[in-house]
Amino acid sequence: MNKMNIVDVDLNLLKVFEALHDEASASRAALRLGITQSAVSAALRRLRNLYDDPLFVRTGRGLAPTLRANQLKPLIGEAMNKCRQSLTLLDPHASNYTGRAVTLGLSDDFEIAYGQRLIAEVRSQAPGLRLIFRQTHSQIVANALIERSIDLAITAGGFNERMLSRQVLAEGDYRCLVDAHSLMPGQDSLSVEEFVEREQILVSSGGFIGIVDEALATLGRTRRISASTTHFAALSYLLQGTAAIATIPSHAAEAVSRATGLAMLPCPLTLPGYPIELGWRTVAQVDTAVLRVREAIAGCFAKER
């Protein structure tokens, strides 16, 4: 095991480590850093010697991090962010974020409904900053934030860990999506009877039971689920040309309906609302790039009210 003091370490190696972990490719890391691929390869050799580990191993899809590299990533990422924060002290009102990125965890219903507006809002508030959308949901979001694989998250809850902060953005509810050709002319609603007679497409991370099933159970009814999917983006392909129904959050239903022509109808069941929340790590000094994105997200949702 190498025993080294920080005075012996070229801290530029940490930039290379961060780029390699994010990009999973020496050539892409080189492009990102504005250096040659051979320089990245040389830095990787020095990093391997420094940490006494291969760190990144070649696979058919690029470079995969080892266990040690994944353990180092949040530590090195935090150190790099502290350096970036220190530079903002030179100009706390700097408005150019070229080269910076903020990773936002969210499920694809929020990405479909708000992604384009978020990009525009961030472009206005933090020119040059790149948004990275990463799939998450309320059951795994806390760990993703704590482990620093994401910087911020929009979910229906999941921010109960002590080290996390949250802000309620809106209250969500549900609508039904259905192929308009399966409805009677002028039909703009469904009875409970027609609802349970039709086949259903369930969107769920688990794939078996949803909030609709719980509501139907209180009425002594059940529904027929023909298929489950984890992605809202698949619904237009699964519903078109069928009589099936999908009951999904209203923000996603509105966006999918606008884009595909699927009919959006009120849900005939009484379903509880839910809070749409923004979550982040609680830290003493917030990275200004993350703060700008938080403000952009809050602004997007405020315009919806």
ChimeraX commands (.cxc) that place a marker at each C-alpha (Angstrom):
marker #1 position 0.00,0.00,0.00 radius 0.5
marker #1 position 1.41,3.39,-1.01 radius 0.5
marker #1 position 1.86,5.86,1.85 radius 0.5
marker #1 position 1.79,9.38,0.45 radius 0.5
marker #1 position 1.36,12.87,1.81 radius 0.5
marker #1 position -0.83,15.37,0.00 radius 0.5
marker #1 position 2.23,17.51,-0.71 radius 0.5
marker #1 position 3.44,14.68,-2.96 radius 0.5
marker #1 position 0.19,14.51,-4.97 radius 0.5
marker #1 position -0.59,16.38,-8.18 radius 0.5
marker #1 position -4.16,17.51,-7.47 radius 0.5
marker #1 position -4.82,17.78,-11.22 radius 0.5
marker #1 position -5.12,13.99,-11.09 radius 0.5
marker #1 position -8.42,14.41,-9.25 radius 0.5
marker #1 position -9.89,16.27,-12.23 radius 0.5
marker #1 position -8.92,13.34,-14.44 radius 0.5
marker #1 position -10.43,10.84,-12.00 radius 0.5
marker #1 position -13.71,12.78,-11.93 radius 0.5
marker #1 position -13.87,12.99,-15.74 radius 0.5
marker #1 position -13.06,9.28,-16.18 radius 0.5
marker #1 position -15.74,8.25,-13.68 radius 0.5
marker #1 position -18.36,10.47,-15.30 radius 0.5
marker #1 position -17.52,9.74,-18.94 radius 0.5
marker #1 position -16.43,6.04,-18.70 radius 0.5
marker #1 position -14.02,6.70,-21.58 radius 0.5
marker #1 position -10.47,8.03,-21.80 radius 0.5
marker #1 position -11.19,9.76,-25.13 radius 0.5
marker #1 position -14.32,11.49,-23.83 radius 0.5
marker #1 position -12.54,12.47,-20.61 radius 0.5
marker #1 position -9.78,14.01,-22.72 radius 0.5
marker #1 position -12.32,16.03,-24.74 radius 0.5
marker #1 position -14.00,17.20,-21.55 radius 0.5
marker #1 position -10.71,18.32,-19.99 radius 0.5
marker #1 position -9.23,19.77,-23.18 radius 0.5
marker #1 position -6.14,17.57,-23.05 radius 0.5
marker #1 position -4.84,14.66,-25.13 radius 0.5
marker #1 position -5.93,11.07,-24.63 radius 0.5
marker #1 position -2.33,10.08,-23.94 radius 0.5
marker #1 position -2.26,12.64,-21.11 radius 0.5
marker #1 position -5.38,11.06,-19.63 radius 0.5
marker #1 position -3.82,7.59,-19.92 radius 0.5
marker #1 position -0.67,8.82,-18.19 radius 0.5
marker #1 position -2.74,10.39,-15.41 radius 0.5
marker #1 position -4.68,7.15,-14.98 radius 0.5
marker #1 position -1.41,5.25,-14.51 radius 0.5
marker #1 position -0.42,7.70,-11.78 radius 0.5
marker #1 position -3.86,7.42,-10.16 radius 0.5
marker #1 position -3.59,3.63,-10.13 radius 0.5
marker #1 position -0.23,3.87,-8.40 radius 0.5
marker #1 position -1.53,6.48,-5.97 radius 0.5
marker #1 position -4.56,4.45,-4.86 radius 0.5
marker #1 position -2.98,1.00,-5.37 radius 0.5
marker #1 position -5.98,-0.11,-7.45 radius 0.5
marker #1 position -6.85,-0.44,-11.18 radius 0.5
marker #1 position -9.70,2.09,-10.57 radius 0.5
marker #1 position -11.12,1.68,-14.11 radius 0.5
marker #1 position -11.19,-1.56,-16.11 radius 0.5
marker #1 position -11.86,-1.86,-19.81 radius 0.5
marker #1 position -15.15,-3.48,-20.87 radius 0.5
marker #1 position -16.99,-3.75,-24.17 radius 0.5
marker #1 position -18.72,-0.46,-23.37 radius 0.5
marker #1 position -15.76,1.59,-22.18 radius 0.5
marker #1 position -14.17,1.95,-18.76 radius 0.5
marker #1 position -16.01,0.57,-15.73 radius 0.5
marker #1 position -15.12,1.81,-12.21 radius 0.5
marker #1 position -13.88,-0.68,-9.64 radius 0.5
marker #1 position -15.31,-0.88,-6.12 radius 0.5
marker #1 position -12.48,1.36,-4.90 radius 0.5
marker #1 position -13.23,3.95,-7.61 radius 0.5
marker #1 position -16.90,4.02,-6.60 radius 0.5
marker #1 position -15.85,4.50,-2.97 radius 0.5
marker #1 position -13.56,7.36,-3.97 radius 0.5
marker #1 position -16.04,9.14,-6.27 radius 0.5
marker #1 position -18.15,10.91,-3.60 radius 0.5
marker #1 position -15.03,11.95,-1.67 radius 0.5
marker #1 position -13.22,13.30,-4.72 radius 0.5
marker #1 position -16.44,14.84,-6.07 radius 0.5
marker #1 position -16.99,16.69,-2.80 radius 0.5
marker #1 position -13.39,17.91,-2.77 radius 0.5
marker #1 position -13.69,19.21,-6.33 radius 0.5
marker #1 position -16.98,20.95,-5.53 radius 0.5
marker #1 position -15.37,22.62,-2.50 radius 0.5
marker #1 position -12.64,23.94,-4.80 radius 0.5
marker #1 position -15.27,25.26,-7.23 radius 0.5
marker #1 position -17.14,26.90,-4.36 radius 0.5
marker #1 position -13.93,28.57,-3.18 radius 0.5
marker #1 position -13.48,30.16,-6.60 radius 0.5
marker #1 position -16.97,31.66,-6.45 radius 0.5
marker #1 position -15.78,33.72,-3.48 radius 0.5
marker #1 position -13.67,35.67,-5.98 radius 0.5
marker #1 position -16.83,36.64,-7.83 radius 0.5
marker #1 position -20.01,35.55,-6.00 radius 0.5
marker #1 position -22.16,37.13,-8.70 radius 0.5
marker #1 position -20.49,35.31,-11.61 radius 0.5
marker #1 position -23.07,34.46,-14.24 radius 0.5
marker #1 position -21.17,32.07,-16.51 radius 0.5
marker #1 position -21.23,28.38,-15.56 radius 0.5
marker #1 position -19.55,26.97,-18.68 radius 0.5
marker #1 position -18.09,23.56,-17.92 radius 0.5
marker #1 position -20.29,22.98,-14.87 radius 0.5
marker #1 position -23.02,20.34,-14.64 radius 0.5
marker #1 position -25.72,19.60,-12.07 radius 0.5
marker #1 position -27.28,16.13,-11.90 radius 0.5
marker #1 position -31.03,16.10,-11.27 radius 0.5
marker #1 position -32.68,12.86,-10.22 radius 0.5
marker #1 position -36.29,12.41,-11.31 radius 0.5
marker #1 position -38.62,9.84,-12.86 radius 0.5
marker #1 position -39.48,10.24,-16.50 radius 0.5
marker #1 position -42.97,11.63,-15.80 radius 0.5
marker #1 position -41.33,14.77,-14.39 radius 0.5
marker #1 position -38.75,14.78,-17.17 radius 0.5
marker #1 position -41.50,14.58,-19.82 radius 0.5
marker #1 position -43.62,17.25,-18.16 radius 0.5
marker #1 position -40.96,19.71,-17.00 radius 0.5
marker #1 position -37.67,18.85,-18.70 radius 0.5
marker #1 position -37.90,21.34,-21.57 radius 0.5
marker #1 position -38.98,24.18,-19.29 radius 0.5
marker #1 position -36.22,23.39,-16.81 radius 0.5
marker #1 position -33.60,23.52,-19.57 radius 0.5
marker #1 position -34.88,26.94,-20.65 radius 0.5
marker #1 position -35.03,28.25,-17.07 radius 0.5
marker #1 position -31.50,27.05,-16.27 radius 0.5
marker #1 position -30.21,28.53,-19.53 radius 0.5
marker #1 position -31.61,31.88,-18.37 radius 0.5
marker #1 position -30.39,31.73,-14.76 radius 0.5
marker #1 position -27.06,29.92,-15.22 radius 0.5
marker #1 position -25.69,30.33,-18.77 radius 0.5
marker #1 position -23.34,27.53,-19.81 radius 0.5
marker #1 position -24.46,25.08,-17.10 radius 0.5
marker #1 position -25.45,21.60,-18.24 radius 0.5
marker #1 position -28.34,19.68,-16.67 radius 0.5
marker #1 position -27.94,15.92,-16.37 radius 0.5
marker #1 position -31.25,14.08,-15.90 radius 0.5
marker #1 position -30.90,10.76,-14.07 radius 0.5
marker #1 position -33.71,8.30,-13.37 radius 0.5
marker #1 position -34.74,7.88,-9.73 radius 0.5
marker #1 position -37.85,7.47,-7.58 radius 0.5
marker #1 position -38.92,8.00,-3.98 radius 0.5
marker #1 position -37.75,4.59,-2.74 radius 0.5
marker #1 position -34.12,5.07,-3.78 radius 0.5
marker #1 position -33.69,8.84,-3.95 radius 0.5
marker #1 position -32.33,9.35,-0.42 radius 0.5
marker #1 position -29.41,6.99,-0.97 radius 0.5
marker #1 position -28.68,8.54,-4.36 radius 0.5
marker #1 position -28.41,11.99,-2.78 radius 0.5
marker #1 position -26.38,10.83,0.21 radius 0.5
marker #1 position -24.01,8.85,-2.03 radius 0.5
marker #1 position -23.70,11.96,-4.28 radius 0.5
marker #1 position -24.68,10.24,-7.52 radius 0.5
marker #1 position -27.19,13.11,-7.92 radius 0.5
marker #1 position -27.16,16.73,-6.69 radius 0.5
marker #1 position -30.91,17.40,-6.55 radius 0.5
marker #1 position -34.08,15.35,-6.97 radius 0.5
marker #1 position -37.76,15.81,-7.76 radius 0.5
marker #1 position -39.95,13.00,-6.45 radius 0.5
marker #1 position -43.17,12.32,-4.56 radius 0.5
marker #1 position -41.37,12.19,-1.20 radius 0.5
marker #1 position -38.47,10.07,0.00 radius 0.5
marker #1 position -36.42,12.85,1.65 radius 0.5
marker #1 position -36.78,11.80,5.30 radius 0.5
marker #1 position -33.09,11.20,5.98 radius 0.5
marker #1 position -31.49,13.51,8.54 radius 0.5
marker #1 position -28.87,14.83,6.08 radius 0.5
marker #1 position -31.46,15.92,3.47 radius 0.5
marker #1 position -33.56,19.04,3.04 radius 0.5
marker #1 position -36.75,19.33,1.03 radius 0.5
marker #1 position -39.19,21.85,-0.39 radius 0.5
marker #1 position -42.77,21.13,-1.42 radius 0.5
marker #1 position -43.24,22.33,-5.00 radius 0.5
marker #1 position -46.83,21.33,-5.71 radius 0.5
marker #1 position -49.64,18.90,-4.94 radius 0.5
marker #1 position -50.15,16.12,-7.46 radius 0.5
marker #1 position -53.21,14.19,-8.57 radius 0.5
marker #1 position -54.17,11.69,-11.30 radius 0.5
marker #1 position -55.79,11.47,-14.74 radius 0.5
marker #1 position -56.55,8.65,-17.17 radius 0.5
marker #1 position -55.04,8.28,-20.64 radius 0.5
marker #1 position -56.84,6.36,-23.36 radius 0.5
marker #1 position -56.89,6.16,-27.16 radius 0.5
marker #1 position -59.55,8.66,-28.26 radius 0.5
marker #1 position -60.78,6.23,-30.93 radius 0.5
marker #1 position -61.91,3.82,-28.20 radius 0.5
marker #1 position -64.37,6.40,-26.80 radius 0.5
marker #1 position -67.89,7.27,-27.92 radius 0.5
marker #1 position -68.22,10.59,-29.83 radius 0.5
marker #1 position -68.15,13.43,-27.32 radius 0.5
marker #1 position -67.32,11.15,-24.40 radius 0.5
marker #1 position -65.26,13.01,-21.79 radius 0.5
marker #1 position -65.48,10.73,-18.76 radius 0.5
marker #1 position -65.54,7.11,-17.66 radius 0.5
marker #1 position -67.81,5.39,-15.17 radius 0.5
marker #1 position -66.27,3.08,-12.60 radius 0.5
marker #1 position -67.94,0.18,-14.44 radius 0.5
marker #1 position -66.37,1.06,-17.79 radius 0.5
marker #1 position -63.07,1.75,-16.06 radius 0.5
marker #1 position -62.81,-1.75,-14.57 radius 0.5
marker #1 position -64.09,-3.43,-17.75 radius 0.5
marker #1 position -61.19,-2.10,-19.80 radius 0.5
marker #1 position -57.72,-3.57,-19.68 radius 0.5
marker #1 position -55.19,-1.47,-17.81 radius 0.5
marker #1 position -51.54,-0.54,-18.26 radius 0.5
marker #1 position -49.78,-0.06,-14.92 radius 0.5
marker #1 position -46.80,2.28,-14.58 radius 0.5
marker #1 position -44.91,1.16,-11.51 radius 0.5
marker #1 position -41.35,0.58,-10.32 radius 0.5
marker #1 position -42.61,-2.64,-8.70 radius 0.5
marker #1 position -44.89,-3.82,-11.48 radius 0.5
marker #1 position -47.72,-5.41,-9.49 radius 0.5
marker #1 position -49.89,-3.12,-7.36 radius 0.5
marker #1 position -50.66,0.57,-7.74 radius 0.5
marker #1 position -52.69,3.21,-5.95 radius 0.5
marker #1 position -55.64,2.46,-8.25 radius 0.5
marker #1 position -55.78,-1.13,-6.99 radius 0.5
marker #1 position -55.92,0.13,-3.41 radius 0.5
marker #1 position -58.80,2.48,-4.25 radius 0.5
marker #1 position -60.71,-0.26,-6.09 radius 0.5
marker #1 position -60.23,-2.64,-3.15 radius 0.5
marker #1 position -62.18,-0.23,-0.91 radius 0.5
marker #1 position -65.08,-0.59,-3.40 radius 0.5
marker #1 position -64.76,-4.35,-3.53 radius 0.5
marker #1 position -63.63,-4.14,-7.17 radius 0.5
marker #1 position -60.54,-5.21,-9.09 radius 0.5
marker #1 position -59.10,-4.38,-12.49 radius 0.5
marker #1 position -57.37,-6.37,-15.23 radius 0.5
marker #1 position -53.76,-5.32,-15.74 radius 0.5
marker #1 position -52.51,-6.54,-19.10 radius 0.5
marker #1 position -48.99,-5.13,-18.76 radius 0.5
marker #1 position -46.73,-3.11,-16.47 radius 0.5
marker #1 position -43.99,-0.68,-17.43 radius 0.5
marker #1 position -41.49,1.36,-15.44 radius 0.5
marker #1 position -41.46,4.24,-17.96 radius 0.5
marker #1 position -44.18,6.75,-18.76 radius 0.5
marker #1 position -42.61,7.40,-22.16 radius 0.5
marker #1 position -43.78,3.94,-23.32 radius 0.5
marker #1 position -47.47,4.70,-22.82 radius 0.5
marker #1 position -48.14,6.26,-26.23 radius 0.5
marker #1 position -46.93,3.05,-27.89 radius 0.5
marker #1 position -48.77,0.76,-25.48 radius 0.5
marker #1 position -52.15,2.56,-25.61 radius 0.5
marker #1 position -52.47,3.59,-29.26 radius 0.5
marker #1 position -54.95,1.42,-31.14 radius 0.5
marker #1 position -56.25,-0.32,-28.00 radius 0.5
marker #1 position -59.05,0.18,-25.48 radius 0.5
marker #1 position -56.63,0.00,-22.55 radius 0.5
marker #1 position -56.37,2.72,-19.88 radius 0.5
marker #1 position -53.42,4.09,-17.93 radius 0.5
marker #1 position -53.97,6.12,-14.76 radius 0.5
marker #1 position -50.97,8.37,-14.17 radius 0.5
marker #1 position -50.01,11.68,-12.50 radius 0.5
marker #1 position -51.78,14.65,-14.10 radius 0.5
marker #1 position -48.59,16.49,-15.08 radius 0.5
marker #1 position -47.45,13.47,-17.11 radius 0.5
marker #1 position -50.92,12.83,-18.55 radius 0.5
marker #1 position -51.14,16.41,-19.81 radius 0.5
marker #1 position -47.70,16.27,-21.44 radius 0.5
marker #1 position -48.25,12.86,-23.06 radius 0.5
marker #1 position -51.71,13.88,-24.27 radius 0.5
marker #1 position -50.37,17.05,-25.90 radius 0.5
marker #1 position -47.56,15.17,-27.62 radius 0.5
marker #1 position -49.47,12.07,-28.79 radius 0.5
marker #1 position -53.15,12.96,-29.12 radius 0.5
marker #1 position -54.20,10.40,-26.51 radius 0.5
marker #1 position -57.36,11.48,-24.69 radius 0.5
marker #1 position -56.99,12.62,-21.08 radius 0.5
marker #1 position -59.99,11.97,-18.83 radius 0.5
marker #1 position -60.75,12.46,-15.12 radius 0.5
marker #1 position -60.14,9.39,-13.00 radius 0.5
marker #1 position -63.52,7.97,-11.88 radius 0.5
marker #1 position -62.01,6.93,-8.53 radius 0.5
marker #1 position -61.25,9.11,-5.55 radius 0.5
marker #1 position -57.47,8.96,-5.25 radius 0.5
marker #1 position -55.39,10.77,-2.61 radius 0.5
marker #1 position -53.17,13.62,-3.70 radius 0.5
marker #1 position -49.45,13.60,-3.03 radius 0.5
marker #1 position -46.72,16.19,-2.50 radius 0.5
marker #1 position -44.24,16.85,-5.29 radius 0.5
marker #1 position -40.99,17.66,-3.52 radius 0.5
marker #1 position -37.53,18.96,-4.33 radius 0.5
marker #1 position -34.75,17.43,-2.23 radius 0.5
marker #1 position -31.04,18.12,-1.74 radius 0.5
marker #1 position -28.18,17.44,0.66 radius 0.5
marker #1 position -28.08,19.73,3.68 radius 0.5
marker #1 position -24.70,21.47,3.63 radius 0.5
marker #1 position -23.29,24.56,5.32 radius 0.5
marker #1 position -22.37,26.30,2.06 radius 0.5
marker #1 position -24.40,25.49,-1.03 radius 0.5
marker #1 position -22.70,25.29,-4.43 radius 0.5
marker #1 position -23.98,28.30,-6.41 radius 0.5
marker #1 position -24.57,26.12,-9.49 radius 0.5
marker #1 position -26.83,23.81,-7.47 radius 0.5
marker #1 position -28.55,26.82,-5.93 radius 0.5
marker #1 position -29.29,28.29,-9.37 radius 0.5
marker #1 position -30.87,25.00,-10.48 radius 0.5
marker #1 position -32.93,24.83,-7.28 radius 0.5
marker #1 position -34.22,28.33,-8.00 radius 0.5
marker #1 position -34.99,27.38,-11.61 radius 0.5
marker #1 position -36.96,24.31,-10.51 radius 0.5
marker #1 position -38.97,26.27,-7.94 radius 0.5
marker #1 position -39.66,28.94,-10.58 radius 0.5
marker #1 position -40.94,26.39,-13.09 radius 0.5
marker #1 position -43.40,24.92,-10.60 radius 0.5
marker #1 position -44.48,28.34,-9.33 radius 0.5
marker #1 position -45.53,29.28,-12.88 radius 0.5
marker #1 position -47.82,26.24,-12.93 radius 0.5
marker #1 position -49.90,27.44,-9.98 radius 0.5
marker link #1:1,2 radius 0.2
marker link #1:2,3 radius 0.2
marker link #1:3,4 radius 0.2
marker link #1:4,5 radius 0.2
marker link #1:5,6 radius 0.2
marker link #1:6,7 radius 0.2
marker link #1:7,8 radius 0.2
marker link #1:8,9 radius 0.2
marker link #1:9,10 radius 0.2
marker link #1:10,11 radius 0.2
marker link #1:11,12 radius 0.2
marker link #1:12,13 radius 0.2
marker link #1:13,14 radius 0.2
marker link #1:14,15 radius 0.2
marker link #1:15,16 radius 0.2
marker link #1:16,17 radius 0.2
marker link #1:17,18 radius 0.2
marker link #1:18,19 radius 0.2
marker link #1:19,20 radius 0.2
marker link #1:20,21 radius 0.2
marker link #1:21,22 radius 0.2
marker link #1:22,23 radius 0.2
marker link #1:23,24 radius 0.2
marker link #1:24,25 radius 0.2
marker link #1:25,26 radius 0.2
marker link #1:26,27 radius 0.2
marker link #1:27,28 radius 0.2
marker link #1:28,29 radius 0.2
marker link #1:29,30 radius 0.2
marker link #1:30,31 radius 0.2
marker link #1:31,32 radius 0.2
marker link #1:32,33 radius 0.2
marker link #1:33,34 radius 0.2
marker link #1:34,35 radius 0.2
marker link #1:35,36 radius 0.2
marker link #1:36,37 radius 0.2
marker link #1:37,38 radius 0.2
marker link #1:38,39 radius 0.2
marker link #1:39,40 radius 0.2
marker link #1:40,41 radius 0.2
marker link #1:41,42 radius 0.2
marker link #1:42,43 radius 0.2
marker link #1:43,44 radius 0.2
marker link #1:44,45 radius 0.2
marker link #1:45,46 radius 0.2
marker link #1:46,47 radius 0.2
marker link #1:47,48 radius 0.2
marker link #1:48,49 radius 0.2
marker link #1:49,50 radius 0.2
marker link #1:50,51 radius 0.2
marker link #1:51,52 radius 0.2
marker link #1:52,53 radius 0.2
marker link #1:53,54 radius 0.2
marker link #1:54,55 radius 0.2
marker link #1:55,56 radius 0.2
marker link #1:56,57 radius 0.2
marker link #1:57,58 radius 0.2
marker link #1:58,59 radius 0.2
marker link #1:59,60 radius 0.2
marker link #1:60,61 radius 0.2
marker link #1:61,62 radius 0.2
marker link #1:62,63 radius 0.2
marker link #1:63,64 radius 0.2
marker link #1:64,65 radius 0.2
marker link #1:65,66 radius 0.2
marker link #1:66,67 radius 0.2
marker link #1:67,68 radius 0.2
marker link #1:68,69 radius 0.2
marker link #1:69,70 radius 0.2
marker link #1:70,71 radius 0.2
marker link #1:71,72 radius 0.2
marker link #1:72,73 radius 0.2
marker link #1:73,74 radius 0.2
marker link #1:74,75 radius 0.2
marker link #1:75,76 radius 0.2
marker link #1:76,77 radius 0.2
marker link #1:77,78 radius 0.2
marker link #1:78,79 radius 0.2
marker link #1:79,80 radius 0.2
marker link #1:80,81 radius 0.2
marker link #1:81,82 radius 0.2
marker link #1:82,83 radius 0.2
marker link #1:83,84 radius 0.2
marker link #1:84,85 radius 0.2
marker link #1:85,86 radius 0.2
marker link #1:86,87 radius 0.2
marker link #1:87,88 radius 0.2
marker link #1:88,89 radius 0.2
marker link #1:89,90 radius 0.2
marker link #1:90,91 radius 0.2
marker link #1:91,92 radius 0.2
marker link #1:92,93 radius 0.2
marker link #1:93,94 radius 0.2
marker link #1:94,95 radius 0.2
marker link #1:95,96 radius 0.2
marker link #1:96,97 radius 0.2
marker link #1:97,98 radius 0.2
marker link #1:98,99 radius 0.2
marker link #1:99,100 radius 0.2
marker link #1:100,101 radius 0.2
marker link #1:101,102 radius 0.2
marker link #1:102,103 radius 0.2
marker link #1:103,104 radius 0.2
marker link #1:104,105 radius 0.2
marker link #1:105,106 radius 0.2
marker link #1:106,107 radius 0.2
marker link #1:107,108 radius 0.2
marker link #1:108,109 radius 0.2
marker link #1:109,110 radius 0.2
marker link #1:110,111 radius 0.2
marker link #1:111,112 radius 0.2
marker link #1:112,113 radius 0.2
marker link #1:113,114 radius 0.2
marker link #1:114,115 radius 0.2
marker link #1:115,116 radius 0.2
marker link #1:116,117 radius 0.2
marker link #1:117,118 radius 0.2
marker link #1:118,119 radius 0.2
marker link #1:119,120 radius 0.2
marker link #1:120,121 radius 0.2
marker link #1:121,122 radius 0.2
marker link #1:122,123 radius 0.2
marker link #1:123,124 radius 0.2
marker link #1:124,125 radius 0.2
marker link #1:125,126 radius 0.2
marker link #1:126,127 radius 0.2
marker link #1:127,128 radius 0.2
marker link #1:128,129 radius 0.2
marker link #1:129,130 radius 0.2
marker link #1:130,131 radius 0.2
marker link #1:131,132 radius 0.2
marker link #1:132,133 radius 0.2
marker link #1:133,134 radius 0.2
marker link #1:134,135 radius 0.2
marker link #1:135,136 radius 0.2
marker link #1:136,137 radius 0.2
marker link #1:137,138 radius 0.2
marker link #1:138,139 radius 0.2
marker link #1:139,140 radius 0.2
marker link #1:140,141 radius 0.2
marker link #1:141,142 radius 0.2
marker link #1:142,143 radius 0.2
marker link #1:143,144 radius 0.2
marker link #1:144,145 radius 0.2
marker link #1:145,146 radius 0.2
marker link #1:146,147 radius 0.2
marker link #1:147,148 radius 0.2
marker link #1:148,149 radius 0.2
marker link #1:149,150 radius 0.2
marker link #1:150,151 radius 0.2
marker link #1:151,152 radius 0.2
marker link #1:152,153 radius 0.2
marker link #1:153,154 radius 0.2
marker link #1:154,155 radius 0.2
marker link #1:155,156 radius 0.2
marker link #1:156,157 radius 0.2
marker link #1:157,158 radius 0.2
marker link #1:158,159 radius 0.2
marker link #1:159,160 radius 0.2
marker link #1:160,161 radius 0.2
marker link #1:161,162 radius 0.2
marker link #1:162,163 radius 0.2
marker link #1:163,164 radius 0.2
marker link #1:164,165 radius 0.2
marker link #1:165,166 radius 0.2
marker link #1:166,167 radius 0.2
marker link #1:167,168 radius 0.2
marker link #1:168,169 radius 0.2
marker link #1:169,170 radius 0.2
marker link #1:170,171 radius 0.2
marker link #1:171,172 radius 0.2
marker link #1:172,173 radius 0.2
marker link #1:173,174 radius 0.2
marker link #1:174,175 radius 0.2
marker link #1:175,176 radius 0.2
marker link #1:176,177 radius 0.2
marker link #1:177,178 radius 0.2
marker link #1:178,179 radius 0.2
marker link #1:179,180 radius 0.2
marker link #1:180,181 radius 0.2
marker link #1:181,182 radius 0.2
marker link #1:182,183 radius 0.2
marker link #1:183,184 radius 0.2
marker link #1:184,185 radius 0.2
marker link #1:185,186 radius 0.2
marker link #1:186,187 radius 0.2
marker link #1:187,188 radius 0.2
marker link #1:188,189 radius 0.2
marker link #1:189,190 radius 0.2
marker link #1:190,191 radius 0.2
marker link #1:191,192 radius 0.2
marker link #1:192,193 radius 0.2
marker link #1:193,194 radius 0.2
marker link #1:194,195 radius 0.2
marker link #1:195,196 radius 0.2
marker link #1:196,197 radius 0.2
marker link #1:197,198 radius 0.2
marker link #1:198,199 radius 0.2
marker link #1:199,200 radius 0.2
marker link #1:200,201 radius 0.2
marker link #1:201,202 radius 0.2
marker link #1:202,203 radius 0.2
marker link #1:203,204 radius 0.2
marker link #1:204,205 radius 0.2
marker link #1:205,206 radius 0.2
marker link #1:206,207 radius 0.2
marker link #1:207,208 radius 0.2
marker link #1:208,209 radius 0.2
marker link #1:209,210 radius 0.2
marker link #1:210,211 radius 0.2
marker link #1:211,212 radius 0.2
marker link #1:212,213 radius 0.2
marker link #1:213,214 radius 0.2
marker link #1:214,215 radius 0.2
marker link #1:215,216 radius 0.2
marker link #1:216,217 radius 0.2
marker link #1:217,218 radius 0.2
marker link #1:218,219 radius 0.2
marker link #1:219,220 radius 0.2
marker link #1:220,221 radius 0.2
marker link #1:221,222 radius 0.2
marker link #1:222,223 radius 0.2
marker link #1:223,224 radius 0.2
marker link #1:224,225 radius 0.2
marker link #1:225,226 radius 0.2
marker link #1:226,227 radius 0.2
marker link #1:227,228 radius 0.2
marker link #1:228,229 radius 0.2
marker link #1:229,230 radius 0.2
marker link #1:230,231 radius 0.2
marker link #1:231,232 radius 0.2
marker link #1:232,233 radius 0.2
marker link #1:233,234 radius 0.2
marker link #1:234,235 radius 0.2
marker link #1:235,236 radius 0.2
marker link #1:236,237 radius 0.2
marker link #1:237,238 radius 0.2
marker link #1:238,239 radius 0.2
marker link #1:239,240 radius 0.2
marker link #1:240,241 radius 0.2
marker link #1:241,242 radius 0.2
marker link #1:242,243 radius 0.2
marker link #1:243,244 radius 0.2
marker link #1:244,245 radius 0.2
marker link #1:245,246 radius 0.2
marker link #1:246,247 radius 0.2
marker link #1:247,248 radius 0.2
marker link #1:248,249 radius 0.2
marker link #1:249,250 radius 0.2
marker link #1:250,251 radius 0.2
marker link #1:251,252 radius 0.2
marker link #1:252,253 radius 0.2
marker link #1:253,254 radius 0.2
marker link #1:254,255 radius 0.2
marker link #1:255,256 radius 0.2
marker link #1:256,257 radius 0.2
marker link #1:257,258 radius 0.2
marker link #1:258,259 radius 0.2
marker link #1:259,260 radius 0.2
marker link #1:260,261 radius 0.2
marker link #1:261,262 radius 0.2
marker link #1:262,263 radius 0.2
marker link #1:263,264 radius 0.2
marker link #1:264,265 radius 0.2
marker link #1:265,266 radius 0.2
marker link #1:266,267 radius 0.2
marker link #1:267,268 radius 0.2
marker link #1:268,269 radius 0.2
marker link #1:269,270 radius 0.2
marker link #1:270,271 radius 0.2
marker link #1:271,272 radius 0.2
marker link #1:272,273 radius 0.2
marker link #1:273,274 radius 0.2
marker link #1:274,275 radius 0.2
marker link #1:275,276 radius 0.2
marker link #1:276,277 radius 0.2
marker link #1:277,278 radius 0.2
marker link #1:278,279 radius 0.2
marker link #1:279,280 radius 0.2
marker link #1:280,281 radius 0.2
marker link #1:281,282 radius 0.2
marker link #1:282,283 radius 0.2
marker link #1:283,284 radius 0.2
marker link #1:284,285 radius 0.2
marker link #1:285,286 radius 0.2
marker link #1:286,287 radius 0.2
marker link #1:287,288 radius 0.2
marker link #1:288,289 radius 0.2
marker link #1:289,290 radius 0.2
marker link #1:290,291 radius 0.2
marker link #1:291,292 radius 0.2
marker link #1:292,293 radius 0.2
marker link #1:293,294 radius 0.2
marker link #1:294,295 radius 0.2
marker link #1:295,296 radius 0.2
marker link #1:296,297 radius 0.2
marker link #1:297,298 radius 0.2
marker link #1:298,299 radius 0.2
marker link #1:299,300 radius 0.2
marker link #1:300,301 radius 0.2
marker link #1:301,302 radius 0.2
marker link #1:302,303 radius 0.2
marker link #1:303,304 radius 0.2
marker link #1:304,305 radius 0.2
view
